[in-house]
Amino acid sequence: MSKTALITGASSGIGYELAKCFARDGTNLVLVARDEAKLGQIASELRSPGLSVKVIVADLARPVAPSEILDATRAANLDVDYLVNNAGFGLGGSFVESDLRTELDMMQVNMVALVHLTRLYLPGMRQRRLGGVLNVASTAAFQPGPLMAIYYATKAFVLSFTEAIAEELRDTGVTATALCPGPTATDFQRRAQIEGSRLVRAKFAVMTAKEVAEIGYRAFLEGKVVVIPGLLNKIGAQSVRISPRALVRRVTRKLQEG
Ligand SMILES: NC(=O)c1ccc[n+]([C@@H]2O[C@H](COP(=O)([O-])OP(=O)(O)OC[C@H]3O[C@@H](n4cnc5c(N)ncnc54)[C@H](OP(=O)(O)O)[C@@H]3O)[C@@H](O)[C@H]2O)c1
């Protein structure tokens, strides 16, 4: 019996590439994002005789969006086996001068909607003893991020939350995975207004969305709890653990500066 994956932020970047991974293996798709035209194009590209693709247009900054998404999948009689919480965005700049509305929306999209959707879809998975949640965190999860303070904090939340529920779910047939990419070539940097930062300009450190998605997808199917794509990103995440915290804060600030 074919399975169904619901992917948020499927209209671009890593989410789009993850959708292609699931489609390749014959998993039916529910694609969620705000851009209806892009979702429609992607649905037509991925749809095939044996594979259904449903589009749900939703703004995850609206607190009611997760319940509306659940209503839409129920109305379509769909059991969601795999939930991919990928939608997210960042904002560069000093916290004190930042646009508070955007920061609060970011917390809603990156954390609250992710938790809400997970809480809505997990009971069905646990009851069927099948499925998993793939949460897209970031290497930003491993340290505080001066000049992108809220974004880094949201990703630390996603990592902590995912590891905790992965342990709670052990031996239930359901898994939880945190995918922690480093800099990845997508629309993220333009939207976050960080195209000039040292981290983003270090081209050798930037992976493609396809590479990140393929690694994340494989690790998810294997039931891994935390996956960091790319050797440089793995080394970065490890070095943070053994370095003095004050040094970590300063170096991260330097990397975020233009
Ligand atoms: N690129 C990187 O360097 C990088 C590194 C580490 C982690 N990540 C994480 O990877 C995930 C995917 O980002 P990406 O790099 O692929 O960036 P992207 O190309 O900008 O894609 C972001 C996706 O999130 C969706 N989204 C944003 N705000 C939304 C909202 N309010 N409601 C619904 N959907 C929303 C966007 O769709 P619409 O605009 O159509 O709504 C889009 O599909 C994010 O969680 C990001 O934090 C990215």
The ligand as an SDF file (V2000), in Angstrom:
LIG
                    3D

 48 52  0  0  0  0  0  0  0  0999 V2000
   19.4120   27.4260    2.7550 N   0  0  0  0  0  0  0  0  0  0  0  0
   20.1540   27.3040    3.8490 C   0  0  0  0  0  0  0  0  0  0  0  0
   21.3100   27.7590    3.9100 O   0  0  0  0  0  0  0  0  0  0  0  0
   19.5940   26.5490    5.0300 C   0  0  0  0  0  0  0  0  0  0  0  0
   20.5060   26.0440    5.9810 C   0  0  0  0  0  0  0  0  0  0  0  0
   20.0140   25.3560    7.0810 C   0  0  0  0  0  0  0  0  0  0  0  0
   18.6510   25.1510    7.2200 C   0  0  0  0  0  0  0  0  0  0  0  0
   17.7790   25.6510    6.2790 N   0  0  0  0  0  0  0  0  0  0  0  0
   16.3560   25.4300    6.5010 C   0  0  0  0  0  0  0  0  0  0  0  0
   15.8310   24.7100    5.4040 O   0  0  0  0  0  0  0  0  0  0  0  0
   14.4270   24.9310    5.3110 C   0  0  0  0  0  0  0  0  0  0  0  0
   14.0560   25.1940    3.8700 C   0  0  0  0  0  0  0  0  0  0  0  0
   14.6600   26.4060    3.4620 O   0  0  0  0  0  0  0  0  0  0  0  0
   15.3330   26.6010    2.0290 P   0  0  0  0  0  0  0  0  0  0  0  0
   16.7780   26.7960    2.2370 O   0  0  0  0  0  0  0  0  0  0  0  0
   14.8820   25.5510    1.0880 O   0  0  0  0  0  0  0  0  0  0  0  0
   14.7550   28.0480    1.6600 O   0  0  0  0  0  0  0  0  0  0  0  0
   13.6790   28.5330    0.5790 P   0  0  0  0  0  0  0  0  0  0  0  0
   14.0950   28.1230   -0.7750 O   0  0  0  0  0  0  0  0  0  0  0  0
   13.4650   29.9770    0.8890 O   0  0  0  0  0  0  0  0  0  0  0  0
   12.3660   27.6950    0.9710 O   0  0  0  0  0  0  0  0  0  0  0  0
   11.6060   27.9810    2.1010 C   0  0  0  0  0  0  0  0  0  0  0  0
   10.2630   27.2980    1.9800 C   0  0  0  0  0  0  0  0  0  0  0  0
    9.4830   27.6040    3.1470 O   0  0  0  0  0  0  0  0  0  0  0  0
    8.2200   28.0950    2.7460 C   0  0  0  0  0  0  0  0  0  0  0  0
    7.7100   29.0760    3.6870 N   0  0  0  0  0  0  0  0  0  0  0  0
    8.3390   30.1760    4.1700 C   0  0  0  0  0  0  0  0  0  0  0  0
    7.5040   30.8850    4.9510 N   0  0  0  0  0  0  0  0  0  0  0  0
    6.3130   30.2210    4.9520 C   0  0  0  0  0  0  0  0  0  0  0  0
    5.0560   30.4590    5.5370 C   0  0  0  0  0  0  0  0  0  0  0  0
    4.8120   31.5570    6.2740 N   0  0  0  0  0  0  0  0  0  0  0  0
    4.0480   29.5750    5.3300 N   0  0  0  0  0  0  0  0  0  0  0  0
    4.2600   28.4780    4.5580 C   0  0  0  0  0  0  0  0  0  0  0  0
    5.4300   28.1970    3.9720 N   0  0  0  0  0  0  0  0  0  0  0  0
    6.4450   29.0630    4.1600 C   0  0  0  0  0  0  0  0  0  0  0  0
    8.4520   28.7340    1.3730 C   0  0  0  0  0  0  0  0  0  0  0  0
    7.2720   28.6970    0.5940 O   0  0  0  0  0  0  0  0  0  0  0  0
    6.3670   29.9650    0.1880 P   0  0  0  0  0  0  0  0  0  0  0  0
    7.2420   31.1810    0.1030 O   0  0  0  0  0  0  0  0  0  0  0  0
    5.7380   29.5490   -1.1020 O   0  0  0  0  0  0  0  0  0  0  0  0
    5.3590   30.0450    1.2890 O   0  0  0  0  0  0  0  0  0  0  0  0
    9.4770   27.7820    0.7730 C   0  0  0  0  0  0  0  0  0  0  0  0
    8.8400   26.6960    0.1520 O   0  0  0  0  0  0  0  0  0  0  0  0
   14.1190   26.0840    6.2720 C   0  0  0  0  0  0  0  0  0  0  0  0
   13.5600   25.5770    7.4710 O   0  0  0  0  0  0  0  0  0  0  0  0
   15.4800   26.6840    6.5570 C   0  0  0  0  0  0  0  0  0  0  0  0
   15.5460   27.3030    7.8150 O   0  0  0  0  0  0  0  0  0  0  0  0
   18.2240   26.3320    5.1920 C   0  0  0  0  0  0  0  0  0  0  0  0
  1  2  1  0
  2  3  2  0
  2  4  1  0
  4  5  1  0
  4 48  2  0
  5  6  2  0
  6  7  1  0
  7  8  2  0
  8  9  1  0
  8 48  1  0
  9 10  1  0
  9 46  1  0
 10 11  1  0
 11 12  1  0
 11 44  1  0
 12 13  1  0
 13 14  1  0
 14 15  2  0
 14 16  1  0
 14 17  1  0
 17 18  1  0
 18 19  2  0
 18 20  1  0
 18 21  1  0
 21 22  1  0
 22 23  1  0
 23 24  1  0
 23 42  1  0
 24 25  1  0
 25 26  1  0
 25 36  1  0
 26 27  1  0
 26 35  1  0
 27 28  2  0
 28 29  1  0
 29 30  1  0
 29 35  2  0
 30 31  1  0
 30 32  2  0
 32 33  1  0
 33 34  2  0
 34 35  1  0
 36 37  1  0
 36 42  1  0
 37 38  1  0
 38 39  2  0
 38 40  1  0
 38 41  1  0
 42 43  1  0
 44 45  1  0
 44 46  1  0
 46 47  1  0
M  CHG  2   8   1  16  -1
M  END
$$$$
